[in-house]
Amino acid sequence: MLHINDEKKFINRIENGGDRKISKPYIPNKRLVHFDLKGAPPKVSYLKRIFPLIKNMGATGILIEYEDMFPFSGSLSDIAAGNAYTKKEVQEILDAAKESKLDVIPLVQTFGHVEFILKHKKFIPLREIPESPQALCPSRNQSLDLIREMITQVMALHPNVQYLHVGCDEVFQMGECEKCREIIRETLFLQHIKNVVSIVNEQWPHLKIIIWDDMLRHIPERTLDEMKIGELVQPMVWVYVEQIYHFVQIQVWEKYAAIFPTVWAASAFKGAFGETLFIPNAKRHLTNNLRWLEIMEDQSSNFKNGFEGIVLTGWQRYDHFAVLCELLPAALPSLALSLIAVSNGYFNQSLRAPLLSSLSCPQYQSASTNRPFISLDTDPYLWDKFSRCMFPGSPFFKLTYRLDAAETEINEFVNSITKQKGWMTSYNVKYNYTLPLRVDELMSEYPRVYHTISSLARNAHDTMNDVFDIYTIAEWVEQRLYPYIKLLETIQSQSVALKQRKTWKKRPLPPLKELEKYGVPVETAG
């Protein structure tokens, strides 16, 4: 069994190439890229450019999680977003995938993470908890009717797929309603899985059904065996961090091998290390994927049919209500590293040319091969290495580099003015009590700092317009850039107000009345 505990040694081995010839590397048969579309759909024209690129990097298929971007109709028309794909656009996406020889697996959430459905008033009765739209109540027939209709509509546009992913991860609220609390949670979960499988098998008995594995990890082997879950679904084991065995221990793998003939792995190339990040840490994601290769090689022989494959997930939001995290064009270099690694079974200096070529980097033909071509310790976001490349969406990738520098600059500026220096703190602003000369000194850098962030906002549309619709662009700008603009404008307004005053009261200034509730004596002059 292979364990790697020395992280620095592991990264050095990646950067310095290791052995150029890897004898019999483990390469997963199926290598899928996950497209999380919820609430921010890439333009079809952009996806048509991405599919050949990932195929060239070694992908064999895609896992599409539509959520509210699917063109649901009829009784489900309310759950389709206003900017959802049309049926024609979905067909264009599928045709483009077929042209690139990429298999397609649609993902339909059928238990947890159904906020996009249950947030609507019409579907409140199907919630496990009336106050929360996170999970369906599995004990209601109407819930199964909803699942049947969703799957029917999705399958109508995906008639030729061989797999269907039905989600079922992170069912945070389960066994809490009056009906469900009478049933053991494990039984409740597994029975719902059986019901969903039954719905699928009614019309599409050929489909292989995948579920996320996290809800299975603590269910005893005997219970899984009694419910014959191994005959019904294929688990997709997801861990996005470096230490995979920490989250899925050896005994869990032994249990899975006893129950399931085959299993999937799920790594990540973005969207795993922070809800509000705008660029993925490629070093951590590459390490995660390389560790998965070791785990798959280690565990594959324990399963009757080995591993079915691996999916490189790329989350766009942590759930339906979360803000946008790393967007796809900002994550393509991270995806390239990890996908090429799992497609070759390793990552070292010998993969330099195909990596740089795939990302349309003009320097790849002439760059020296005598030194490490990538430094993940000093460049974990790959800005230094890939900012000159011309892959689809590269202008936005470059914009994130400028945003990172702008955030540092703004935070240092604001911290200096409001905390480090003593003339524009919240106290000064509250009592309009300061020295105007000092205000001028503190605000001397304001025009430059403000111009930096405002120019990024003006450039955002040009860098994102080829990738996203106006709603996604506006949402990203409002979440990432506009708060800084408003913060700076507020400070500017405060500085103007502070300088307008020409005379000041004698001390002491009036005490804050609210301090009394904290035991601070407050006395005012008579």
Helices and strands as residue ranges (DSSP letters): H 7-16, E 31-36, H 44-56, E 61-65, G 67-69, G 74-79, H 87-99, E 103-107, H 115-118, G 121-126, E 127-129, E 132-136, H 141-157, E 163-165, G 180-182, H 185-203, E 208-212, G 214-216, H 221-226, G 229-231, E 234-238, H 244-247, H 250-259, E 263-270, H 282-299, G 300-302, E 307-314, H 328-344, G 349-351, H 352-358, H 383-386, H 394-415, I 416-420, H 426-431, H 436-442, G 443-445, H 446-464, H 470-480, H 482-500, G 513-518
